[in-house]
Amino acid sequence: MTAARRWSPDGPGCFRSPENVTAVRDRTGRLWTRHTTRWTTNNSHWIRWRALVAEHGPLTEENR
C-alpha cells in the first residue's frame, strides 16, 4: 500500500496539478474531483489547482 501524497500552499507541486491525481481531500475533509484542468466539490463551482492548494490546502491525495 502506498502512502497518500500531500500538497501544501508553500510546498513543491503547489503550482501544477499532478497528471495522475483525480481526487483530493482538503484540510476540512471535503472531497475535490478533477475534470480536465479544473477541480470541484459540487460540479457547479470550478477552480484551478493553484487556487485549490492556496485556499483549501493542505491537500491529501484520495485513492479512488
C-alpha positions as CSV (number, residue, x, y, z in Angstrom):
1,M,0.0,0.0,0.0
2,T,1.4,3.4,-1.0
3,A,1.1,6.4,1.3
4,A,-1.1,9.2,0.1
5,R,0.7,12.2,-1.3
6,R,0.2,15.7,0.2
7,W,0.5,19.2,-1.1
8,S,0.6,22.4,0.9
9,P,0.4,26.1,-0.3
10,D,4.2,26.7,0.2
11,G,5.4,23.2,-0.8
12,P,6.6,21.5,-4.0
13,G,3.8,20.7,-6.5
14,C,1.6,23.6,-5.5
15,F,1.6,25.3,-8.9
16,R,0.8,22.3,-11.3
17,S,-1.6,19.5,-10.7
18,P,0.0,16.1,-11.0
19,E,-1.5,14.4,-14.1
20,N,-2.4,11.1,-12.5
21,V,-4.3,12.7,-9.5
22,T,-8.1,12.8,-10.0
23,A,-9.3,13.4,-6.4
24,V,-8.0,15.0,-3.2
25,R,-9.3,15.9,0.2
26,D,-8.8,19.4,1.7
27,R,-7.9,20.3,5.2
28,T,-11.6,20.0,6.3
29,G,-12.0,16.6,4.7
30,R,-14.0,17.8,1.7
31,L,-13.6,15.8,-1.5
32,W,-12.5,17.6,-4.6
33,T,-12.5,15.9,-8.0
34,R,-10.8,16.8,-11.2
35,H,-12.3,17.3,-14.7
36,T,-9.7,18.3,-17.3
37,T,-7.7,21.2,-15.6
38,R,-10.3,22.3,-13.0
39,W,-11.4,21.0,-9.6
40,T,-14.9,20.9,-8.0
41,T,-16.8,19.6,-5.0
42,N,-20.3,20.1,-6.5
43,N,-20.0,20.3,-10.3
44,S,-21.1,24.0,-10.3
45,H,-18.1,25.9,-8.9
46,W,-14.7,25.1,-10.5
47,I,-11.2,26.3,-9.6
48,R,-7.7,25.6,-10.8
49,W,-5.1,23.6,-8.9
50,R,-3.1,26.6,-7.7
51,A,-6.1,28.2,-6.2
52,L,-7.3,24.9,-4.6
53,V,-3.9,24.4,-2.9
54,A,-3.7,28.0,-1.8
55,E,-7.2,28.4,-0.5
56,H,-8.0,24.9,0.8
57,G,-4.7,23.2,1.4
58,P,-3.0,21.2,2.6
59,L,-4.5,18.6,0.3
60,T,-4.2,14.8,0.6
61,E,-4.5,12.5,-2.4
62,E,-7.7,10.4,-2.4
63,N,-7.2,6.9,-3.9
64,R,-10.3,6.1,-5.9
